[in-house]
């Protein structure tokens, strides 16, 4: 466990949430690291542990320390990875469709984390926790394409900051059912849990528990009236955001039966998965600040689906 530190809430803060006050005073620590300190009961006021949501006032003296980082019990597995970029701070991989990002209920030793543990040989950031070393953001199992991974804690904090502040540009390609009437558009609809199916998300009314979500989309190519290729730029990163927003427009992604896609006898090729690909991520290098433009080419199954649609 780290040494105990103290933080005095400044006079300019009349009252604030404990986690926000501590984060303001110690910007060198990531939100996830501070959250673990709260969850472990390591943040106290006058000897009493504080919750993240506890209220603190000007002059309060908080004492805090960080629990030891537990070494991962996960086994490194030598799984081939398509590396788009790598240096001592970070790497970018082209995640294949079908690969789960991190271990969870029902997963085997074939996740991206298992592969990263072997590839990086101990040089992954520990901020993500035991089960998610190096993971700054995620892609669904069936989504292919660019993912960035932190190799140092400093890189993790900086990349997480860029994602949180929405300075990262994330561009996806998706094959959707039908053809949008417009050439482009913007969807700004809150997304929350589907009240009937808790494993799914849905567009919800303002004030009903959803989180602000923003997707820009642009029509790239039509395939008759059967389907279309669209480019989607995310300004937020909600679970299933593109899938939910495009379904809301009446154009669910090919293969996405969870959000309304239905097989069509006119389609020569079964999609086999949700047709979504993380094509491009633009961000600043976490150590040098240099602009980075990371791209992943369309995978074979996506190209084959487009070829079949053109032939149809």
Backbone torsions as a table, in degrees:
resi	resn	phi	psi	omega
1	UNK	NA	144.4	-178.6
2	UNK	-74.3	164.1	178.2
3	UNK	-65.9	149.0	179.8
4	UNK	-73.3	133.8	178.0
5	UNK	-117.2	162.3	176.8
6	UNK	-122.5	151.6	176.6
7	UNK	-142.1	123.3	178.2
8	UNK	-97.6	121.7	179.6
9	UNK	-63.1	124.2	-174.5
10	UNK	-69.0	159.9	-178.4
11	UNK	-64.2	-21.3	179.4
12	UNK	-72.9	-12.1	179.8
13	UNK	-105.5	104.9	179.7
14	UNK	-71.2	-43.1	175.4
15	UNK	-158.7	146.7	-178.2
16	UNK	-162.3	161.6	170.7
17	UNK	-65.1	142.3	-177.0
18	UNK	-59.4	-42.2	-177.4
19	UNK	-67.5	-36.9	179.9
20	UNK	-70.6	-38.4	178.9
21	UNK	-63.8	-44.2	-178.4
22	UNK	-68.1	-38.4	178.8
23	UNK	-65.1	-37.1	179.2
24	UNK	-65.2	-37.5	-178.5
25	UNK	-80.5	-20.8	-177.3
26	UNK	-133.8	69.0	-178.4
27	UNK	-66.3	-12.2	179.2
28	UNK	-72.5	-14.0	179.0
29	UNK	-102.7	138.1	179.6
30	UNK	-71.9	159.9	178.2
31	UNK	-61.2	-37.1	-178.3
32	UNK	-68.6	-35.4	177.4
33	UNK	-66.4	-45.1	178.0
34	UNK	-64.2	-38.0	178.8
35	UNK	-61.3	-40.3	178.9
36	UNK	-64.6	-35.1	177.6
37	UNK	-64.3	-44.0	176.8
38	UNK	-62.1	-47.7	-176.3
39	UNK	-63.6	-27.1	179.6
40	UNK	-88.6	3.1	179.8
41	UNK	73.5	23.6	-175.2
42	UNK	-95.7	3.3	175.3
43	UNK	-111.8	118.4	-174.1
44	UNK	-129.8	156.0	173.0
45	UNK	-129.7	118.4	-176.0
46	UNK	52.1	39.0	175.3
47	UNK	86.3	-8.4	-178.5
48	UNK	-100.8	130.0	178.9
49	UNK	-60.8	141.1	178.3
50	UNK	-102.7	146.9	168.3
51	UNK	-84.2	160.6	177.4
52	UNK	-57.3	-37.7	-174.9
53	UNK	-87.8	1.2	178.6
54	UNK	-60.3	150.0	179.0
55	UNK	-94.1	132.1	175.6
56	UNK	-120.1	160.2	-175.3
57	UNK	-129.1	166.0	178.1
58	UNK	-53.2	132.3	178.8
59	UNK	92.9	-15.4	178.2
60	UNK	-63.9	137.6	178.9
61	UNK	-106.0	111.1	179.7
62	UNK	-93.9	136.2	171.8
63	UNK	-108.6	136.6	-178.1
64	UNK	-149.9	153.3	173.9
65	UNK	-148.7	167.1	-176.3
66	UNK	-111.4	134.1	176.0
67	UNK	-64.7	152.4	178.8
68	UNK	-61.2	143.2	174.5
69	UNK	-74.5	121.5	-179.0
70	UNK	-81.0	128.8	178.4
71	UNK	-63.3	139.4	-179.2
72	UNK	-65.8	135.9	174.3
73	UNK	-89.3	-0.3	179.9
74	UNK	-69.1	145.2	-178.8
75	UNK	-91.7	134.0	174.1
76	UNK	-69.0	131.4	-179.0
77	UNK	-124.5	128.7	-176.8
78	UNK	-77.5	87.3	178.6
79	UNK	-111.5	127.2	-178.9
80	UNK	-58.5	138.2	177.5
81	UNK	-125.1	144.6	173.7
82	UNK	-91.6	105.6	-176.0
83	UNK	-91.6	122.6	179.0
84	UNK	-91.0	-31.1	179.3
85	UNK	-161.0	146.0	174.8
86	UNK	-158.3	137.2	167.5
87	UNK	-145.0	-163.7	-174.0
88	UNK	-74.5	-14.2	-177.5
89	UNK	-98.4	-34.9	-171.4
90	UNK	-157.5	170.4	168.5
91	UNK	-145.2	159.4	174.3
92	UNK	-123.5	132.8	-179.0
93	UNK	-120.2	155.9	172.6
94	UNK	-99.3	95.5	-176.0
95	UNK	-72.1	129.6	177.3
96	UNK	-76.5	151.4	172.9
97	UNK	-61.5	141.8	179.6
98	UNK	96.7	-13.8	179.8
99	UNK	-92.8	126.2	175.1
100	UNK	-77.3	142.8	-176.3
101	UNK	-72.5	-51.8	-177.1
102	UNK	-134.4	157.5	-176.5
103	UNK	-62.1	150.8	177.3
104	UNK	-166.5	-172.8	-180.0
105	UNK	-59.2	126.3	175.7
106	UNK	86.7	-2.0	179.1
107	UNK	-88.3	159.9	176.9
108	UNK	-108.1	-167.4	179.7
109	UNK	-87.8	50.3	-178.2
110	UNK	-133.8	24.9	-179.3
111	UNK	-84.1	168.4	176.8
112	UNK	-60.4	-38.0	179.3
113	UNK	-60.8	-43.5	177.8
114	UNK	-58.7	-41.9	-179.7
115	UNK	-68.6	-38.9	179.9
116	UNK	-66.7	-37.8	178.9
117	UNK	-59.1	-36.7	178.5
118	UNK	-76.0	-44.8	-175.8
119	UNK	-66.4	-41.3	-174.5
120	UNK	-91.2	-13.3	174.0
121	UNK	48.6	54.0	173.6
122	UNK	90.6	2.5	-177.0
123	UNK	-105.8	38.1	176.5
124	UNK	-101.8	147.1	176.0
125	UNK	-61.4	139.5	178.1
126	UNK	-90.5	-3.1	-175.2
127	UNK	-62.2	-33.6	-178.8
128	UNK	-66.4	-9.8	179.5
129	UNK	96.0	175.3	-174.5
130	UNK	-58.2	-42.3	-174.6
131	UNK	-87.5	-11.8	-174.0
132	UNK	-133.1	47.9	-178.4
133	UNK	-61.0	130.5	177.0
134	UNK	81.1	-12.4	-172.7
135	UNK	-80.0	118.6	-179.7
136	UNK	-100.6	-35.0	177.5
137	UNK	-146.1	179.2	-176.6
138	UNK	-142.2	163.3	170.5
139	UNK	-124.1	148.7	175.6
140	UNK	-61.1	159.8	179.4
141	UNK	-50.7	-46.5	-172.6
142	UNK	-84.4	-9.1	-179.7
143	UNK	-85.0	133.5	178.3
144	UNK	-101.1	168.2	168.3
145	UNK	116.2	-162.6	-169.1
146	UNK	-66.6	131.3	167.9
147	UNK	-135.7	140.5	175.8
148	UNK	-104.2	146.2	-175.4
149	UNK	-133.8	137.1	-179.4
150	UNK	-91.7	134.8	177.7
151	UNK	-100.3	-16.3	177.3
152	UNK	-129.2	158.2	178.6
153	UNK	-64.4	-37.1	178.9
154	UNK	-63.0	-42.3	178.3
155	UNK	-65.0	-39.2	-180.0
156	UNK	-61.6	-46.4	-179.4
157	UNK	-61.5	-42.3	-177.9
158	UNK	-70.5	-42.3	177.8
159	UNK	-65.0	-41.8	178.2
160	UNK	-61.5	-38.1	177.7
161	UNK	-62.5	-44.1	-179.6
162	UNK	-63.7	-41.9	177.6
163	UNK	-64.8	-43.4	-178.0
164	UNK	-64.8	-37.3	-178.3
165	UNK	-87.9	2.8	173.7
166	UNK	62.8	33.0	174.6
167	UNK	-91.2	-9.2	176.4
168	UNK	-80.5	130.4	177.3
169	UNK	-97.6	120.6	-176.9
170	UNK	-117.7	117.3	-178.2
171	UNK	-116.2	130.7	-178.6
172	UNK	-121.4	153.9	168.9
173	UNK	-112.8	136.7	-177.8
174	UNK	-138.4	142.8	170.3
175	UNK	-99.2	124.1	-175.1
176	UNK	-119.1	157.5	176.8
177	UNK	-75.5	136.7	-179.3
178	UNK	71.5	-175.8	-177.7
179	UNK	-127.6	122.8	177.1
180	UNK	-57.7	146.3	-179.5
181	UNK	-70.8	-31.7	-178.0
182	UNK	-98.1	162.9	178.1
183	UNK	-80.3	-24.6	-179.9
184	UNK	-160.9	169.2	179.4
185	UNK	-174.3	174.2	178.2
186	UNK	-128.3	133.8	176.9
187	UNK	-116.9	116.2	175.6
188	UNK	-123.0	82.6	-178.1
189	UNK	-129.1	131.5	179.7
190	UNK	-61.9	145.5	178.2
191	UNK	-120.0	134.9	177.0
192	UNK	-145.2	-176.5	178.5
193	UNK	-66.4	139.7	172.9
194	UNK	-69.7	122.3	-173.3
195	UNK	-67.0	-23.0	-179.7
196	UNK	-93.9	-29.7	-178.6
197	UNK	-130.3	95.9	-169.7
198	UNK	-66.6	-16.8	178.5
199	UNK	-83.9	-4.8	-179.5
200	UNK	-114.2	163.2	176.8
201	UNK	-109.4	168.0	-179.2
202	UNK	-158.1	155.8	169.2
203	UNK	-70.4	131.0	-178.5
204	UNK	-123.1	160.0	178.7
205	UNK	-70.0	151.3	176.3
206	UNK	-54.3	135.3	177.1
207	UNK	83.5	6.1	-178.8
208	UNK	-111.8	32.1	171.6
209	UNK	91.8	-2.4	179.0
210	UNK	-79.5	166.1	178.2
211	UNK	-110.8	140.4	-178.8
212	UNK	-53.2	132.7	-176.0
213	UNK	-139.9	136.9	-172.7
214	UNK	-138.6	119.0	177.6
215	UNK	-127.7	127.6	168.7
216	UNK	-99.0	139.6	179.3
217	UNK	-133.6	156.4	-179.9
218	UNK	-145.8	134.1	178.1
219	UNK	-72.9	126.4	-179.4
220	UNK	-102.1	-44.0	-176.7
221	UNK	-156.7	140.5	175.7
222	UNK	-99.6	148.8	172.8
223	UNK	-124.6	79.5	-172.9
224	UNK	60.6	-137.3	174.3
225	UNK	-105.9	8.7	-172.8
226	UNK	-82.8	-42.4	-174.3
227	UNK	-160.1	171.6	178.8
228	UNK	-149.3	153.4	172.1
229	UNK	-98.8	125.2	179.5
230	UNK	-124.4	149.5	173.8
231	UNK	-104.0	130.9	-178.7
232	UNK	-121.5	130.6	175.4
233	UNK	-110.2	125.3	-178.2
234	UNK	-95.3	130.7	172.6
235	UNK	-102.7	-13.2	173.0
236	UNK	-131.1	171.6	-175.5
237	UNK	-130.5	57.2	-179.0
238	UNK	-78.9	154.4	176.8
239	UNK	-57.4	128.2	176.7
240	UNK	59.5	27.0	-170.6
241	UNK	-56.2	-52.0	-178.6
242	UNK	-64.3	-41.6	-179.6
243	UNK	-60.4	-43.7	-178.8
244	UNK	-70.3	-46.3	-176.9
245	UNK	-66.6	-42.5	-180.0
246	UNK	-69.2	-35.5	175.0
247	UNK	-64.4	-37.5	178.0
248	UNK	-60.9	-34.3	177.4
249	UNK	-75.5	-8.1	-177.5
250	UNK	93.4	14.0	-178.5
251	UNK	-130.5	71.9	178.9
252	UNK	-62.0	153.1	179.5
253	UNK	-67.8	144.3	176.5
254	UNK	-57.6	135.1	179.0
255	UNK	84.3	-4.3	-174.4
256	UNK	-96.5	72.8	-178.1
257	UNK	-64.2	-24.7	179.1
258	UNK	-63.6	-28.2	-177.6
259	UNK	-118.4	31.1	167.2
260	UNK	104.2	-2.3	177.5
261	UNK	-70.2	138.4	177.0
262	UNK	-126.3	139.1	179.4
263	UNK	-58.8	143.4	-177.8
264	UNK	-125.0	125.8	-177.2
265	UNK	-63.7	-18.5	178.7
266	UNK	-77.0	-13.4	-177.4
267	UNK	-86.6	120.5	-173.5
268	UNK	-71.7	-22.9	-175.1
269	UNK	-130.2	131.4	175.5
270	UNK	-72.1	126.4	-177.7
271	UNK	-56.4	-38.2	176.7
272	UNK	80.9	-19.3	177.1
273	UNK	-162.2	176.3	172.9
274	UNK	-70.8	122.6	-173.5
275	UNK	-83.7	78.1	-179.4
276	UNK	-136.9	133.9	-174.9
277	UNK	-137.3	126.0	174.5
278	UNK	-78.2	98.0	-169.9
279	UNK	-85.5	-29.5	-170.8
280	UNK	-157.4	136.5	172.3
281	UNK	-130.8	127.9	176.2
282	UNK	-115.9	127.5	-179.0
283	UNK	-154.8	-179.8	176.0
284	UNK	-101.3	138.4	178.8
285	UNK	-58.0	133.4	-172.9
286	UNK	-65.8	-19.1	-179.4
287	UNK	-105.0	-44.3	-174.8
288	UNK	-94.8	-20.4	-175.7
289	UNK	79.9	0.1	-178.8
290	UNK	-66.6	136.2	177.7
291	UNK	-62.3	138.4	179.6
292	UNK	-125.3	138.3	178.5
293	UNK	-125.4	98.6	-173.7
294	UNK	-102.2	126.0	-175.3
295	UNK	-130.6	145.0	175.6
296	UNK	-123.3	128.1	180.0
297	UNK	-68.5	158.7	177.7
298	UNK	-61.7	134.8	178.6
299	UNK	-73.5	168.2	-173.5
300	UNK	-59.3	-41.4	-176.7
301	UNK	-68.4	-32.1	178.9
302	UNK	-69.8	-43.5	178.8
303	UNK	-64.8	-37.7	179.1
304	UNK	-66.3	-36.4	178.3
305	UNK	-65.6	-42.1	177.6
306	UNK	-63.6	-42.5	178.8
307	UNK	-60.2	-42.2	179.7
308	UNK	-65.7	-38.5	179.6
309	UNK	-66.7	-38.9	178.1
310	UNK	-66.3	-34.2	-179.5
311	UNK	-76.6	-19.2	-175.8
312	UNK	-74.7	NA	NA
